[in-house]
C-alpha cells in the first residue's frame, strides 16, 4: 500500500501546547497527524476533558452524562476545541458529542510505555490507512511517539496520575474534570 502525505503531518511540536512542559514531563516526541493537518484548528483554545471511571450505577451515569454535556456545550459556546485521549473514560462520549454537534475534537493516541520508536512508525502507517478509509473532518487524531531517546525515557518525571491524564492536563489551556472519585488519581 502506498501512503499519501497530502494532508498529513509529522510534527516535532504539538500545536497550542507548551512544548517545554511536555518535553520536561515526557521527553522529546513526534506527533503524527493523519488526514487532518490542513484543517487543524491552530488558533482555537483547547480544553481537556477528563474523568474518573463512572461504574455501572445508572443514576451516576446519567449525572455524569449531564455534566459531560455541560462541559462540551460550554466549550462549544466559547469556541474551544475538545481534547481527550484514546482509552479514557471520556473518549467515546467526547468523540460522539463532537460528531453530533459539529465540534472539533482532538484525540491523543499515546503509545504503550514499551513501544520502541521503530514499531511506533510501523503502527502509524497502518493507522494512517485506516484514517483515510473514513475521514471525519472535525476529528483530529494525534499519534504521539514514544520518547525519541531511550536514556531520557528512563529519567522522565513519574507521577501517580495516569499517563493519559498527565498528557491532557499538560497539553491543554484549560482542564474540565467531569467527575472524580473520592481519592481518585486525578486529585493526586
Backbone as a chain_set.jsonl record, in Angstrom:
{"seq": "XXXXXXXXXXXXXXXXXXXXXXXXXXXXXXXXXXXXXXXXXXXXXXXXXXXXXXXXXXXXXXXXXXXXXXXXXXXXXXXXXXXXXXXXXXXXXXXXXXXXXXXXXXXXXXXXXXXXXXXXXXXXXXXXXXXXXXXXXXXXXXXXXXXXXXXXXXXXXXXXXXXXXXXXXXXXXXXXXXXXXXXXXXXX", "coords": {"N": [[0.839, -1.187, 0.0], [0.414, 2.225, -0.712], [1.294, 5.325, 0.827], [-0.15, 8.403, 1.239], [0.84, 11.772, 1.696], [-0.537, 14.111, 1.569], [-2.326, 15.564, 3.231], [-1.421, 15.048, 5.706], [0.737, 15.262, 8.629], [3.926, 15.17, 10.132], [5.059, 16.075, 13.1], [7.273, 17.948, 15.245], [6.468, 19.391, 17.343], [3.575, 19.899, 19.32], [0.769, 21.562, 18.233], [-0.397, 24.516, 19.847], [0.425, 23.734, 22.376], [2.499, 23.988, 25.325], [5.573, 23.306, 24.708], [7.929, 23.082, 26.197], [7.125, 22.3, 28.733], [5.839, 19.846, 28.13], [8.016, 18.415, 27.042], [9.763, 18.345, 29.241], [8.263, 16.745, 30.983], [7.711, 14.39, 29.5], [9.731, 13.8, 27.68], [11.44, 14.214, 24.438], [9.288, 14.079, 21.636], [7.53, 12.84, 18.714], [4.796, 13.87, 16.65], [2.213, 12.553, 14.925], [-0.096, 13.36, 12.549], [-2.582, 12.163, 10.844], [-4.275, 12.764, 7.808], [-5.594, 15.164, 8.541], [-4.248, 17.546, 8.941], [-4.413, 19.897, 7.347], [-6.759, 21.14, 8.104], [-6.582, 21.626, 10.791], [-7.461, 23.147, 13.877], [-5.673, 25.556, 14.654], [-5.668, 28.089, 15.907], [-7.596, 28.061, 17.895], [-8.499, 27.889, 21.365], [-7.758, 25.14, 23.6], [-9.519, 22.704, 25.437], [-9.127, 20.28, 27.833], [-10.821, 17.262, 28.517], [-11.471, 15.367, 31.23], [-11.978, 12.517, 33.396], [-12.827, 10.458, 36.208], [-13.308, 6.872, 36.281], [-16.694, 5.74, 35.821], [-18.314, 3.637, 36.69], [-21.115, 1.302, 37.083], [-23.557, 2.186, 38.012], [-26.685, 3.395, 37.243], [-27.863, 5.89, 37.873], [-25.638, 7.437, 38.557], [-24.318, 7.362, 36.112], [-26.12, 8.811, 34.494], [-26.024, 11.356, 35.691], [-23.316, 11.883, 35.249], [-23.26, 11.98, 32.426], [-24.858, 14.264, 32.011], [-23.201, 16.198, 33.17], [-20.934, 15.971, 31.528], [-22.068, 16.733, 29.082], [-22.657, 19.42, 29.682], [-20.04, 20.458, 30.037], [-18.976, 20.071, 27.442], [-20.791, 21.594, 25.93], [-20.334, 24.187, 26.987], [-17.684, 24.517, 26.149], [-18.068, 24.517, 23.384], [-19.64, 26.819, 23.052], [-17.771, 28.739, 23.781], [-16.07, 28.485, 21.699], [-13.983, 26.596, 21.852], [-11.669, 23.924, 21.364], [-12.197, 20.491, 21.913], [-10.337, 18.192, 23.902], [-9.216, 14.928, 24.27], [-8.108, 11.634, 25.272], [-7.209, 8.551, 23.744], [-8.764, 5.61, 24.901], [-9.576, 6.556, 27.367], [-11.999, 7.35, 29.968], [-13.645, 9.375, 29.012], [-13.344, 9.433, 26.236], [-14.975, 8.082, 24.113], [-17.519, 9.281, 24.43], [-16.955, 12.036, 24.184], [-15.967, 12.13, 21.574], [-18.301, 11.323, 20.183], [-20.059, 13.395, 20.949], [-18.77, 15.572, 19.74], [-19.063, 14.852, 17.023], [-21.876, 14.832, 16.72], [-22.529, 17.482, 17.312], [-20.968, 19.032, 15.694], [-18.423, 19.851, 16.578], [-15.003, 20.552, 16.983], [-12.688, 17.973, 17.827], [-9.855, 16.761, 19.458], [-8.002, 13.847, 19.615], [-5.688, 12.306, 21.542], [-3.438, 9.789, 20.837], [-1.754, 7.697, 22.603], [1.368, 5.943, 22.911], [2.028, 2.547, 24.027], [3.961, 2.096, 27.016], [6.226, 0.519, 26.462], [6.688, 0.524, 23.752], [8.895, 0.614, 21.073], [10.422, 3.323, 19.166], [10.714, 2.59, 16.399], [8.793, 0.583, 16.009], [6.532, 2.095, 16.565], [6.461, 3.855, 14.345], [5.778, 2.01, 12.309], [3.217, 1.33, 13.208], [1.803, 3.799, 12.999], [1.718, 4.19, 10.256], [0.012, 2.13, 9.509], [-2.288, 2.962, 10.934], [-2.737, 5.324, 9.575], [-3.702, 4.484, 7.076], [-6.127, 3.398, 7.885], [-7.399, 5.705, 8.881], [-7.712, 7.155, 6.541], [-9.664, 5.708, 5.297], [-12.166, 6.393, 6.405], [-12.588, 9.415, 6.762], [-13.1, 11.996, 9.168], [-13.9, 15.187, 9.303], [-13.826, 16.877, 11.555], [-12.568, 15.514, 13.548], [-9.563, 15.13, 15.052], [-6.96, 13.162, 15.047], [-4.152, 12.528, 16.91], [-1.199, 10.998, 16.902], [1.062, 10.09, 19.26], [4.505, 9.761, 19.599], [6.764, 7.323, 21.124], [9.247, 8.214, 23.651], [12.012, 9.768, 22.072], [14.644, 9.328, 22.705], [16.066, 6.759, 24.4], [17.463, 6.851, 26.847], [16.483, 9.15, 28.013], [13.864, 8.39, 28.419], [13.918, 6.724, 30.63], [14.482, 8.513, 32.628], [12.335, 10.218, 32.9], [9.958, 12.31, 34.564], [8.069, 10.85, 37.077], [4.696, 10.133, 38.075], [1.742, 9.872, 40.105], [-0.543, 10.247, 38.721], [-2.474, 8.978, 36.02], [-0.956, 8.242, 32.828], [-2.367, 9.195, 30.52], [-3.989, 11.25, 31.622], [-2.019, 12.993, 32.563], [-0.85, 13.825, 30.145], [-3.083, 15.091, 28.945], [-3.678, 17.152, 30.802], [-1.344, 18.635, 30.619], [-1.185, 19.418, 27.941], [-3.299, 21.071, 27.325], [-5.015, 24.269, 27.423], [-6.987, 24.677, 29.268], [-8.556, 22.645, 31.776], [-11.187, 20.428, 32.185], [-12.808, 18.738, 34.623], [-14.928, 16.172, 34.656], [-15.926, 14.261, 36.428], [-14.901, 12.924, 39.572], [-13.67, 10.347, 41.523], [-13.778, 9.763, 45.077], [-10.694, 10.15, 46.548], [-9.576, 9.712, 44.066], [-7.285, 9.221, 41.289], [-6.893, 11.474, 39.744], [-6.9, 13.575, 41.454], [-4.461, 13.495, 42.666]], "CA": [[0.0, 0.0, 0.0], [1.142, 3.49, -0.704], [0.828, 6.288, 1.817], [-0.154, 9.771, 0.738], [1.108, 12.747, 2.749], [-1.084, 15.382, 1.121], [-2.963, 16.293, 4.332], [-0.857, 14.555, 6.96], [1.935, 15.974, 9.093], [4.746, 14.605, 11.199], [5.486, 17.294, 13.778], [8.122, 17.845, 16.429], [5.772, 20.13, 18.396], [2.125, 19.805, 19.3], [0.226, 22.918, 18.152], [-1.087, 25.08, 21.012], [0.942, 23.215, 23.653], [3.779, 24.497, 25.822], [6.448, 22.159, 24.474], [8.945, 22.932, 27.238], [6.488, 21.497, 29.796], [5.655, 18.479, 27.641], [9.32, 17.769, 26.903], [10.254, 18.069, 30.598], [7.495, 15.643, 31.572], [7.604, 13.168, 28.706], [10.845, 13.639, 26.745], [11.132, 14.66, 23.079], [8.358, 13.185, 20.922], [6.995, 13.225, 17.42], [3.333, 13.869, 16.62], [1.741, 12.207, 13.587], [-1.498, 13.735, 12.352], [-3.002, 11.688, 9.524], [-5.51, 13.14, 7.128], [-6.33, 16.295, 9.124], [-3.41, 18.704, 9.223], [-4.82, 21.092, 6.606], [-7.919, 21.779, 8.748], [-6.378, 21.645, 12.245], [-7.835, 24.457, 14.439], [-4.489, 26.022, 15.364], [-5.872, 29.308, 16.691], [-8.633, 27.909, 18.907], [-8.058, 27.344, 22.655], [-8.041, 23.721, 23.796], [-9.938, 22.31, 26.778], [-9.035, 18.832, 28.055], [-11.962, 16.707, 29.251], [-11.015, 14.179, 31.938], [-12.931, 11.993, 34.364], [-12.619, 9.14, 36.798], [-14.254, 5.87, 35.777], [-18.003, 6.035, 36.403], [-19.002, 2.463, 37.213], [-22.323, 0.831, 36.405], [-24.753, 2.756, 38.617], [-27.389, 4.162, 36.206], [-28.042, 7.274, 38.327], [-24.329, 8.086, 38.433], [-24.046, 7.526, 34.684], [-26.947, 9.902, 33.973], [-25.44, 12.601, 36.196], [-22.051, 12.051, 34.541], [-23.56, 12.41, 31.063], [-25.304, 15.664, 32.074], [-22.013, 17.026, 33.428], [-20.127, 15.949, 30.307], [-22.779, 17.563, 28.105], [-22.462, 20.827, 30.071], [-18.645, 20.804, 29.736], [-18.834, 20.159, 25.989], [-21.595, 22.729, 25.461], [-19.606, 25.398, 27.351], [-16.523, 24.606, 25.26], [-18.558, 24.887, 22.051], [-20.055, 28.228, 23.097], [-16.55, 29.542, 23.854], [-15.304, 28.114, 20.507], [-12.792, 25.843, 22.235], [-11.535, 22.576, 20.827], [-12.183, 19.476, 22.975], [-9.177, 17.306, 23.878], [-9.332, 13.705, 25.058], [-7.09, 10.649, 24.901], [-7.737, 7.223, 23.434], [-8.82, 4.673, 26.014], [-10.017, 7.172, 28.617], [-13.434, 7.302, 30.253], [-14.377, 10.383, 28.239], [-13.068, 9.428, 24.796], [-16.091, 7.737, 23.213], [-18.601, 10.268, 24.543], [-16.493, 13.318, 23.64], [-15.954, 11.973, 20.112], [-19.691, 11.32, 19.722], [-20.585, 14.744, 21.131], [-18.199, 16.387, 18.683], [-19.666, 14.487, 15.745], [-23.283, 15.253, 16.711], [-22.656, 18.939, 17.451], [-20.002, 19.664, 14.781], [-17.419, 20.468, 17.445], [-13.692, 19.931, 16.799], [-12.192, 17.126, 18.917], [-8.52, 16.196, 19.283], [-7.811, 12.619, 20.39], [-4.295, 11.89, 21.64], [-3.244, 8.339, 20.8], [-0.455, 7.523, 23.255], [1.917, 4.594, 22.743], [2.265, 1.815, 25.268], [5.274, 2.504, 27.519], [7.335, -0.293, 25.967], [6.758, 0.555, 22.29], [10.081, 1.313, 20.542], [10.061, 4.256, 18.088], [10.591, 1.943, 15.09], [7.477, -0.077, 15.982], [5.535, 3.169, 16.516], [6.372, 4.302, 12.953], [5.006, 0.998, 11.589], [1.821, 1.428, 13.643], [1.131, 4.989, 12.482], [1.445, 3.985, 8.834], [-1.211, 1.321, 9.485], [-3.38, 3.823, 11.387], [-2.997, 6.299, 8.526], [-4.558, 3.878, 6.053], [-7.46, 3.292, 8.481], [-7.971, 7.047, 8.969], [-8.087, 7.558, 5.19], [-10.848, 4.969, 4.878], [-13.375, 7.11, 6.819], [-12.16, 10.664, 7.39], [-14.07, 12.834, 9.863], [-13.215, 16.475, 9.21], [-13.705, 17.555, 12.843], [-11.859, 14.648, 14.481], [-8.133, 15.27, 14.811], [-6.226, 12.124, 15.767], [-2.731, 12.863, 17.032], [-0.465, 9.838, 17.396], [2.249, 10.558, 19.969], [5.559, 8.742, 19.565], [7.48, 7.072, 22.378], [10.405, 9.117, 23.75], [12.948, 9.518, 20.974], [15.928, 8.889, 23.257], [15.735, 5.79, 25.455], [18.03, 7.278, 28.132], [15.561, 10.117, 28.595], [12.636, 7.706, 28.822], [14.111, 6.193, 31.983], [14.619, 9.608, 33.579], [11.163, 11.075, 32.898], [9.311, 12.512, 35.854], [6.967, 9.926, 37.318], [3.585, 10.714, 38.797], [0.659, 8.931, 40.388], [-1.575, 10.463, 37.72], [-2.348, 8.14, 34.825], [-0.251, 8.905, 31.73], [-3.31, 9.939, 29.68], [-4.39, 12.474, 32.314], [-0.866, 13.906, 32.577], [-0.758, 14.424, 28.808], [-4.206, 16.0, 28.724], [-3.51, 18.339, 31.648], [-0.173, 19.379, 30.17], [-1.311, 19.882, 26.562], [-4.454, 21.955, 27.152], [-5.039, 25.548, 28.119], [-7.926, 24.502, 30.367], [-8.903, 21.257, 32.074], [-12.52, 20.26, 32.749], [-12.956, 17.436, 35.272], [-16.346, 15.841, 34.642], [-16.224, 13.513, 37.644], [-13.716, 12.39, 40.217], [-13.951, 9.502, 42.672], [-13.104, 10.098, 46.315], [-9.311, 9.658, 46.499], [-9.244, 9.342, 42.693], [-5.917, 9.557, 40.897], [-6.841, 12.806, 39.146], [-6.662, 14.533, 42.539], [-3.119, 13.338, 43.24]], "C": [[0.876, 1.24, 0.0], [0.504, 4.423, 0.317], [0.945, 7.675, 1.227], [0.076, 10.723, 1.903], [0.511, 14.105, 2.412], [-1.728, 16.192, 2.244], [-2.41, 15.878, 5.686], [0.353, 15.387, 7.349], [2.615, 15.161, 10.18], [5.427, 15.801, 11.854], [6.428, 16.999, 14.934], [7.517, 18.609, 17.601], [4.278, 19.961, 18.216], [1.563, 21.222, 19.248], [-0.54, 23.283, 19.429], [-0.5, 24.656, 22.346], [2.251, 23.907, 24.023], [4.764, 23.335, 25.759], [7.53, 22.007, 25.536], [8.388, 22.098, 28.39], [6.347, 20.049, 29.345], [6.986, 17.736, 27.532], [9.916, 17.447, 28.268], [9.562, 16.856, 31.205], [7.671, 14.324, 30.833], [8.766, 12.905, 27.762], [10.459, 14.096, 25.353], [10.302, 13.604, 22.345], [8.098, 13.71, 19.526], [5.479, 13.111, 17.494], [2.896, 13.665, 15.175], [0.258, 12.524, 13.508], [-1.924, 13.303, 10.957], [-4.283, 12.364, 9.047], [-6.219, 14.372, 7.681], [-5.519, 17.568, 9.249], [-3.912, 19.977, 8.552], [-5.99, 21.823, 7.263], [-7.767, 21.894, 10.265], [-6.657, 23.048, 12.803], [-6.716, 25.06, 15.298], [-4.779, 27.203, 16.288], [-6.912, 29.173, 17.801], [-8.061, 27.359, 20.211], [-8.52, 25.893, 22.813], [-8.442, 23.477, 25.243], [-9.899, 20.784, 26.871], [-10.229, 18.386, 28.889], [-11.501, 15.4, 29.879], [-12.044, 13.773, 32.98], [-12.406, 10.706, 34.98], [-13.57, 8.164, 36.124], [-15.585, 6.053, 36.504], [-18.759, 4.832, 36.939], [-20.294, 2.173, 36.482], [-23.622, 1.387, 36.987], [-25.431, 3.698, 37.621], [-27.564, 5.629, 36.613], [-26.733, 8.06, 38.195], [-24.005, 8.332, 36.966], [-24.853, 8.68, 34.093], [-26.417, 11.258, 34.426], [-24.144, 12.906, 35.45], [-22.294, 12.56, 33.119], [-24.054, 13.856, 31.017], [-24.117, 16.596, 32.281], [-21.132, 17.103, 32.186], [-20.767, 16.828, 29.235], [-22.576, 19.04, 28.407], [-21.042, 21.294, 29.746], [-18.468, 21.005, 28.231], [-19.602, 21.346, 25.418], [-20.891, 24.053, 25.77], [-18.384, 25.603, 26.459], [-16.953, 25.05, 23.862], [-18.948, 26.36, 22.012], [-18.855, 29.166, 23.134], [-15.64, 29.311, 22.652], [-13.959, 27.485, 20.86], [-12.836, 24.471, 21.58], [-11.489, 21.616, 22.011], [-10.972, 18.57, 22.791], [-9.446, 16.12, 24.788], [-8.209, 12.766, 24.62], [-7.757, 9.299, 24.675], [-7.692, 6.345, 24.676], [-9.248, 5.277, 27.336], [-11.526, 7.052, 28.777], [-14.209, 8.23, 29.331], [-14.285, 10.212, 26.727], [-14.291, 9.182, 23.925], [-17.188, 8.796, 23.241], [-18.19, 11.621, 23.966], [-16.448, 13.24, 22.111], [-17.367, 12.019, 19.544], [-20.295, 12.716, 19.829], [-20.066, 15.652, 20.023], [-18.837, 16.116, 17.33], [-21.106, 15.005, 15.654], [-23.444, 16.767, 16.693], [-21.654, 19.715, 16.599], [-18.96, 20.473, 15.545], [-16.076, 19.788, 17.206], [-13.233, 19.167, 18.051], [-10.8, 16.617, 18.533], [-8.432, 14.967, 20.182], [-6.321, 12.273, 20.363], [-4.246, 10.371, 21.688], [-1.836, 8.086, 21.333], [0.054, 6.1, 23.088], [1.989, 3.876, 24.077], [3.688, 2.138, 25.713], [6.458, 1.727, 26.933], [7.468, -0.296, 24.448], [8.02, 1.277, 21.839], [9.666, 2.24, 19.394], [9.899, 3.594, 16.724], [9.24, 1.246, 14.943], [6.365, 0.961, 15.882], [5.354, 3.663, 15.086], [5.557, 3.309, 12.123], [3.52, 1.109, 11.93], [1.122, 2.647, 13.057], [0.874, 4.891, 10.985], [0.169, 3.162, 8.685], [-2.424, 2.175, 9.881], [-3.738, 4.853, 10.324], [-3.929, 5.721, 7.47], [-5.975, 3.702, 6.587], [-8.146, 4.655, 8.528], [-8.431, 7.519, 7.592], [-9.379, 6.888, 4.744], [-12.132, 5.71, 5.248], [-12.991, 8.406, 7.529], [-13.337, 11.403, 8.026], [-13.39, 14.191, 9.995], [-13.037, 17.191, 10.549], [-13.039, 16.699, 13.914], [-10.382, 14.683, 14.109], [-7.407, 14.242, 15.669], [-4.748, 12.489, 15.738], [-2.043, 11.671, 17.677], [0.859, 10.332, 17.972], [3.281, 9.438, 19.983], [6.06, 8.437, 20.971], [8.617, 8.098, 22.486], [11.435, 8.751, 22.691], [14.32, 9.075, 21.449], [15.639, 8.003, 24.457], [16.312, 6.192, 26.805], [17.1, 8.274, 28.813], [14.294, 9.439, 29.082], [12.75, 7.199, 30.251], [14.141, 7.292, 33.033], [13.375, 10.496, 33.676], [10.522, 11.143, 34.274], [8.125, 11.561, 35.98], [5.9, 10.612, 38.164], [2.578, 9.62, 39.093], [-0.502, 9.121, 39.421], [-1.396, 9.49, 36.564], [-1.706, 8.934, 33.684], [-1.192, 9.737, 30.866], [-3.698, 11.26, 30.324], [-3.238, 13.477, 32.363], [-0.709, 14.588, 31.225], [-1.855, 15.448, 28.609], [-4.046, 17.281, 29.526], [-2.366, 19.217, 31.167], [-0.351, 20.009, 28.792], [-2.424, 20.91, 26.362], [-4.271, 23.274, 27.891], [-5.942, 25.488, 29.342], [-8.182, 23.015, 30.553], [-10.283, 21.251, 32.71], [-12.615, 18.844, 33.305], [-14.448, 17.164, 35.389], [-16.746, 15.169, 35.942], [-14.924, 13.004, 38.233], [-14.145, 11.584, 41.445], [-13.243, 10.05, 43.907], [-11.73, 9.409, 46.299], [-8.906, 9.189, 45.1], [-7.872, 9.844, 42.302], [-5.802, 10.913, 40.232], [-6.483, 13.836, 40.218], [-5.248, 14.487, 43.076], [-2.245, 14.549, 43.011]], "O": [[1.933, 1.284, 0.63], [-0.683, 4.312, 0.623], [2.014, 8.076, 0.767], [-0.448, 10.495, 2.993], [0.982, 15.133, 2.899], [-1.673, 17.421, 2.201], [-2.906, 16.333, 6.717], [0.921, 16.113, 6.533], [1.966, 14.55, 11.028], [6.267, 16.46, 11.241], [6.378, 15.922, 15.528], [7.995, 18.492, 18.729], [3.78, 19.888, 17.093], [1.853, 22.02, 20.14], [-1.238, 22.451, 20.008], [-0.909, 25.192, 23.376], [3.005, 24.351, 23.158], [4.788, 22.484, 26.648], [8.008, 20.894, 25.755], [9.106, 21.277, 28.962], [6.693, 19.129, 30.085], [7.074, 16.561, 27.89], [10.516, 16.386, 28.44], [10.2, 16.035, 31.864], [7.768, 13.265, 31.454], [8.782, 11.87, 27.097], [9.282, 14.343, 25.091], [10.576, 12.406, 22.423], [8.402, 14.857, 19.2], [4.944, 12.351, 18.3], [3.172, 14.494, 14.308], [-0.542, 12.021, 14.297], [-1.653, 14.007, 9.984], [-5.245, 12.51, 9.801], [-7.369, 14.609, 7.313], [-6.073, 18.596, 9.637], [-3.835, 21.048, 9.154], [-6.193, 23.01, 7.004], [-8.732, 22.227, 10.954], [-6.149, 24.033, 12.268], [-6.809, 25.069, 16.526], [-4.179, 27.298, 17.359], [-7.085, 30.109, 18.582], [-7.223, 26.457, 20.179], [-9.529, 25.477, 22.243], [-7.797, 23.973, 26.167], [-10.55, 20.086, 26.093], [-10.604, 19.053, 29.853], [-11.178, 14.443, 29.176], [-12.877, 14.579, 33.397], [-11.644, 9.965, 34.359], [-14.528, 8.577, 35.47], [-15.61, 6.47, 37.662], [-19.781, 5.014, 37.601], [-20.551, 2.715, 35.407], [-24.697, 1.07, 36.478], [-24.831, 4.687, 37.198], [-27.425, 6.519, 35.773], [-26.736, 9.215, 37.769], [-23.479, 9.388, 36.612], [-24.333, 9.445, 33.281], [-26.367, 12.202, 33.638], [-23.899, 14.049, 35.064], [-21.606, 13.472, 32.662], [-23.713, 14.596, 30.095], [-24.029, 17.651, 31.654], [-20.641, 18.175, 31.834], [-20.072, 17.585, 28.556], [-22.348, 19.832, 27.493], [-20.856, 22.4, 29.238], [-17.879, 21.995, 27.798], [-19.111, 22.027, 24.517], [-20.85, 24.945, 24.922], [-18.084, 26.728, 26.06], [-16.278, 25.865, 23.232], [-18.629, 27.068, 21.056], [-18.909, 30.266, 22.582], [-14.551, 29.881, 22.588], [-12.934, 27.796, 20.254], [-13.905, 23.936, 21.285], [-10.818, 21.892, 23.005], [-10.618, 18.219, 21.666], [-9.854, 16.286, 25.938], [-7.452, 13.08, 23.702], [-8.74, 8.956, 25.332], [-6.704, 6.339, 25.41], [-9.281, 4.57, 28.344], [-12.236, 6.697, 27.836], [-15.319, 7.9, 28.914], [-15.086, 10.802, 26.001], [-14.608, 10.012, 23.073], [-17.723, 9.168, 22.196], [-19.003, 12.284, 23.322], [-16.849, 14.185, 21.431], [-17.607, 12.68, 18.534], [-20.969, 13.173, 18.906], [-20.831, 16.415, 19.433], [-19.12, 17.046, 16.575], [-21.505, 15.554, 14.627], [-24.403, 17.279, 16.116], [-21.508, 20.926, 16.764], [-18.66, 21.617, 15.204], [-16.007, 18.559, 17.224], [-13.371, 19.648, 19.175], [-10.594, 16.109, 17.431], [-8.749, 15.037, 21.37], [-5.76, 11.985, 19.305], [-4.937, 9.745, 22.491], [-0.851, 8.24, 20.611], [-0.731, 5.152, 23.118], [2.01, 4.509, 25.132], [4.541, 2.427, 24.874], [7.578, 2.237, 26.914], [8.281, -1.044, 23.906], [8.209, 2.443, 22.184], [8.67, 1.978, 18.72], [9.026, 3.998, 15.957], [8.616, 1.308, 13.884], [5.367, 0.739, 15.195], [4.224, 3.873, 14.646], [4.728, 3.724, 11.312], [2.666, 0.996, 11.05], [-0.038, 2.55, 12.655], [-0.101, 5.459, 10.494], [-0.664, 3.461, 7.829], [-3.467, 2.112, 9.23], [-4.905, 5.218, 10.181], [-4.85, 6.401, 7.019], [-6.935, 3.84, 5.829], [-9.34, 4.757, 8.247], [-9.441, 8.215, 7.488], [-10.108, 7.429, 3.912], [-13.099, 5.667, 4.487], [-13.06, 8.489, 8.755], [-14.438, 11.424, 7.474], [-12.408, 14.324, 10.725], [-12.158, 18.047, 10.659], [-12.953, 17.114, 15.07], [-9.998, 14.314, 12.999], [-7.257, 14.429, 16.877], [-4.173, 12.728, 14.676], [-2.27, 11.367, 18.848], [1.675, 10.919, 17.261], [2.968, 8.301, 20.336], [5.81, 9.202, 21.902], [8.918, 8.781, 21.508], [11.697, 7.574, 22.443], [15.085, 8.503, 20.673], [15.031, 8.452, 25.428], [15.698, 5.899, 27.831], [16.942, 8.252, 30.033], [13.706, 9.878, 30.07], [11.776, 7.241, 31.002], [13.858, 7.038, 34.204], [13.364, 11.44, 34.466], [10.538, 10.18, 35.04], [7.281, 11.485, 35.087], [6.19, 11.567, 38.884], [2.553, 8.58, 38.434], [-1.36, 8.245, 39.312], [-0.265, 9.209, 36.169], [-1.889, 10.148, 33.585], [-0.86, 10.868, 30.511], [-3.735, 12.287, 29.648], [-3.457, 14.68, 32.219], [-0.462, 15.792, 31.161], [-1.59, 16.559, 28.152], [-4.253, 18.374, 29.0], [-2.431, 20.439, 31.305], [0.27, 21.031, 28.501], [-2.475, 21.556, 25.315], [-3.494, 23.383, 28.84], [-5.692, 26.168, 30.337], [-8.045, 22.226, 29.619], [-10.529, 21.985, 33.668], [-12.516, 17.868, 32.561], [-15.151, 17.845, 36.134], [-17.798, 15.478, 36.5], [-13.974, 12.693, 37.514], [-14.886, 12.075, 42.296], [-12.221, 10.726, 43.79], [-11.642, 8.205, 46.057], [-8.002, 8.366, 44.958], [-7.35, 10.781, 42.907], [-4.702, 11.46, 40.16], [-5.842, 14.846, 39.927], [-4.862, 15.35, 43.865], [-1.09, 14.566, 43.435]]}, "num_chains": 1, "name": "protein.A"}
